[in-house]
C-alpha cells in the first residue's frame, strides 16, 4: 500500500425537505475554508479558492487551510478562538479534513495496524468533527457548513483498490450531522487526469471539486443568487 490509499477529500445527513424549507436563498458574502493541504490548495496557486473567487467575484474568500493538518489539529486550533472573527463573518464554511488522520496512522502503524485500529481512528475523527461543528455554530449559528468527504484517487488496477474503497466508504460515514451538507467527491477518483500526485488534485481537480460543491448546494435546494454559470 502506498500513500494513494490515504488520499483525502464533498451524502447529506440533513433531510432535503428541511434544507429546502429553511434555506431558499442565501447571499454568500464571505467564504471561509478550513482544513488540510487539500483545503489549502497544495501544489497549485490557490486550490479550490481560485474557482470560488471566480464563481463569487464579489465575495471574500478566506483560506485557512494548513498543510499536514489532522482533525486533532483543526479541533485544537478552532478552539483557541483566534479564528472566531473569520467564522463570525462567514456565510459559508467549507471544511476539508481527515485525510491526514489516515495517512499519519498508516505511516505509523502500516497496513495491518491501520486496519486493526481503524475503528478507533475513525471514532476519534468523529469526535473531532462534532467538536468543530459545535464551535462553528457557537460562534456563528447562521453560517452554512459544508464538508468535503474523502475521495479515493487510487488507480483501479492497484492491488489495494478494493480495500481502500471499503475503508473510504466507512470513513465517510463519520462525516456530517443535521445541518451539515456533505459534498461527495467520488467522481474525482474516476478521473486520472486531475491529480498532481497520489494525494492532491491539480488545477483541473480543484475545478471539478468546485463544480461538485456548487452542484451539491443546488441539489440540496440552496439558491445562490450571485453565482453565474458563465463565470
N, C-alpha and C positions, 0 to 999 in steps of 0.2 A: 504493500500500500504506500503510495506517495502522497504528497500534500494535496493532490486533486481530491482525495477522499474527503477533505475537510474544507473545501471551498465554501464560501458563505455568502448568501444574501438573496416579494411582496406577497381563500378561506376567510372567512369573515364570521366571527362568533356572535356578532350583533345581528338580530333579525333584520332583514332588509326593510320590512314594513315599518319598523321603528325609526330607522335612519331616514327613510323617505318621509315619514310623518314629521320628524323634528328638524330635519336639515334639508329644506327645499333648495335654498340657495345661499351660498356664502361667498363673501369677497375675501380674497387672500391678499392681505397687505404685507404680511411678514411670514416667511417660511423658515423654520429652524430645523437643521439637520443634526442629529446626534448619532454617535456610534463609532465604528471602527474604520479600518483603511478603505473599505468599500464606501462607507459614508463620506469619507474624506476625498475619495477620488484618486487613490494611489496610482501613480504611473500615467496620469492624464492631467490636463490643465486644471480642470475643476470637477471632473466626475459628473454626477447627476445634477449638481448645482448649475453647471453651464446650461443645461437644457431647461431647467426650471426658470432660470433668468430669461431665456429666450421665450419661454412659454408665458411667463408672467413678467413682462418688461417693466411694469410699473410697481412691482413688488420688490421687497428687500429679501434677499436670501442670505441667511447666516449659517455658515458651515462650521460646526464644532467637532467634526469627525477627527479621531485620533488614531494614527497607525498603531496596530497591535492591541487595541483596547478590547478587553473582555467585558462580559456583563457585570462581573465583580467591580471592575474599574469604573464602568459607567454609573453603576448604582452609588459608588462611593463619591464620585465627582458631582453627581447631580444633587447629593445631599449636603454638599458644602455650602450651597446657597450662592456660589459665585455665578451661576448661570440663571438665577431667578429672574433678572431683568429681561434676559432674552426670552425666557419661557413666557413671562407675562405679556410680552409684545407679540408673541407668535399666534397666528391664526391657524397654522398647520405645523405640527411637529412630526417630522419624518425620522423614524428610528431604524437603524441597521446595525444589529449586534448579534453575536452568538457564534460566528464562525471561528473566532479565536478561542472560545471556550473548548471547542472540539479539537482545534489544531494543536493547542498547547497541551491538552490531555494526551493526544496521540503521540506527540514528541516525547512526553514524559513516560507514558505507560506502554506505548507500542500498540499494535493492532489488538492483541488478545486482552491486554489490560484495559484498553478503551471499551471494548465490548463488555467486559465484566463490570466496569464502573459506569457504564452508560446511564443507567437509571439514576444513579446518584448525581452525576454531572448534569443530567437533564433537570433533575429536581432543584438543584442549586440555581440553574439558569431560570427556571420558572419563578422561583422566589425573587430573584433579582428583577425580573420583568415586572412582577407585581409591585415591587418597591418603586421602580422607575415610573410606572403608570400612575401610582398613587401620588408621588411627588409632583409630577407634571400637573395632575388635576388639582392638587392642593394649591399650587401657585397660580394656575390658570384653568379654572373649571370649564371655560368655554372653548378652549382650543381643540382642534381636531387632531387626534393621534392616529398616525398611520405607521405601520411597521412592515418592512420587507421580510418575507420568510427567507429561508436559506435555499439557494439554488445548488444544483449538482452539475458541475462543469466537467465531470469525468467522461471520457470517451466511451462509447457503447462497447467497444471491443476490450476495454480494460478488464482484467480478471476480477477486480473488486466492484464492478459496476452494480451487480445485484445487491451486494452488501450495503453499499453506500445509499442506494435507492431506498432500502428498508430503514436505514438509520435516519436519513433525512426526513422520511415520512413521519417517523416517531418524534423526531426532534421538533419539527414544525408544529406538532400538536401542543407544544408547550407555549406557543405564541398566542397572545391576544386574550381579551376578556370583553365583557359587554361594553360597547362604545369604542373599542379599538378596531380599526379597519386593518386587515391584513392583505397586502398586495402580493399575489403569488408570482414568483419569478421562475417557475419551472420551464417556461418557454425559452429562457435564456440558455439553459443547459442543452437544448437541442440544436443550438447554432454554433458550430465550431469556429466561425469566423469572428467572433466577438470577444475573444479572450486575449488579454495582454500576457498572461501566464496561466498556470493551473488554478489560480485562485481569483485573480482580479480581472474585471472587464476592461476592454479598451474603450475608446470613444464611442464606437458603434454599440458596444454593450451597454454603456450608460444611456445611450439614446433609446435603446429598447427598454431598459429599466424604467426610464421616464415615461415612455408610451404605456407601459403596463400600469404604472401608477395613475396616470390620467384616466385610462380606461376603467381601472378599478373604482375610482371615485365616481365616474359616470354611471357605471352599472350598479353602484350602491345607492344611487338616487340623489347624489350631491351635484348641484349645478354650480359651475364656476363661470360667472358672467364675464370675467375679464380674460378668460382663456380663449384663444383663437386657434382653430385647426390649421390656419395658414401660416402660423408662426413657426 
